[in-house]
Amino acid sequence: MNTAKSHDDQIENLAHVALRCWSLEGAALRLLNRSEDSTYLVTPEGAGARVILRVHRAGYHTINGIKTELAWMRALQAEAGVTTPQAIAGLDGEDVQTVSHPGLDGARQCALFEFIEGTEPAQDEDLRAPFKQLGEVTAHTHNHTEHWHRPPFF
């Protein structure tokens, strides 16, 4: 038996369980990326908007570390005009949900995000304009960090 595949299957099972925290039971999951975390495109049944679910690797970040990232993403959009995917609070009002699954040791933190449309540039695409935009976003982000009032859990 391939234990890596088994572990990946268990993470996906946990992701399905996590969807209950946002009343998204039965939504389709498609793995987008697996690195430190597992990131899924979530397509709700019916006409619901697609969202992104991130299942954090156990012990990699603290809950306060994740909450800090989400708070900064909100602040960047609200205060610096940088478009960031916004976290969607669970049914309990919290952005970070702690979820367990019998096939995994320990709980995992999960967060749900708005889905922002985008595309990869084509290999032959002129990238001058996108890199100019990237530079502007980087400048706004840098300037924001200089004046951001960090939350107490930072």
WOTAWO-V202407 format. One record per residue. N is the residue number from 1. RES is the residue in one letter. PHI is phi in whole degrees, 0 to 359 (NA if undefined). D_CENTER is the distance of its C-alpha to the mean C-alpha in whole Angstrom. Layout:
n:res:phi:d_center
N:RES:PHI:D_CENTER
N:RES:PHI:D_CENTER
//
This chain:
n:res:phi:d_center
1:M:NA:30
2:N:278:27
3:T:293:26
4:A:297:22
5:K:296:22
6:S:301:23
7:H:296:20
8:D:299:18
9:D:297:19
10:Q:293:19
11:I:297:15
12:E:295:15
13:N:299:17
14:L:298:15
15:A:300:12
16:H:298:15
17:V:296:16
18:A:299:13
19:L:303:13
20:R:299:16
21:C:296:15
22:W:238:14
23:S:56:17
24:L:247:16
25:E:305:18
26:G:85:19
27:A:292:17
28:A:280:16
29:L:246:14
30:R:227:14
31:L:297:12
32:L:261:11
33:N:201:11
34:R:227:12
35:S:223:13
36:E:297:12
37:D:241:9
38:S:249:9
39:T:242:7
40:Y:236:9
41:L:276:10
42:V:249:11
43:T:245:15
44:P:295:17
45:E:295:20
46:G:80:22
47:A:255:21
48:G:292:18
49:A:288:15
50:R:293:13
51:V:220:9
52:I:241:6
53:L:250:6
54:R:246:4
55:V:256:8
56:H:282:9
57:R:294:12
58:A:300:15
59:G:73:17
60:Y:278:15
61:H:230:13
62:T:280:15
63:I:301:14
64:N:295:15
65:G:297:13
66:I:294:10
67:K:299:11
68:T:295:13
69:E:302:10
70:L:294:9
71:A:295:13
72:W:293:13
73:M:299:11
74:R:296:13
75:A:294:16
76:L:301:15
77:Q:288:15
78:A:288:18
79:E:255:20
80:A:240:20
81:G:70:19
82:V:266:16
83:T:290:14
84:T:228:11
85:P:292:8
86:Q:269:9
87:A:292:7
88:I:248:10
89:A:294:12
90:G:285:13
91:L:301:17
92:D:274:18
93:G:88:17
94:E:265:14
95:D:285:10
96:V:255:10
97:Q:250:12
98:T:256:14
99:V:231:15
100:S:242:18
101:H:215:20
102:P:303:23
103:G:278:23
104:L:237:21
105:D:281:22
106:G:78:20
107:A:274:17
108:R:236:13
109:Q:272:11
110:C:228:8
111:A:221:6
112:L:246:6
113:F:231:5
114:E:299:9
115:F:265:9
116:I:247:11
117:E:296:14
118:G:186:15
119:T:220:18
120:E:282:18
121:P:291:22
122:A:288:25
123:Q:301:27
124:D:261:30
125:E:287:28
126:D:286:29
127:L:264:26
128:R:299:28
129:A:295:27
130:P:299:23
131:F:288:24
132:K:295:26
133:Q:297:23
134:L:299:20
135:G:298:23
136:E:294:23
137:V:297:19
138:T:299:20
139:A:296:23
140:H:299:21
141:T:295:19
142:H:299:21
143:N:299:24
144:H:296:21
145:T:296:21
146:E:293:24
147:H:235:25
148:W:292:22
149:H:273:23
150:R:292:20
151:P:291:19
152:P:299:22
153:F:273:19
154:F:301:18
//
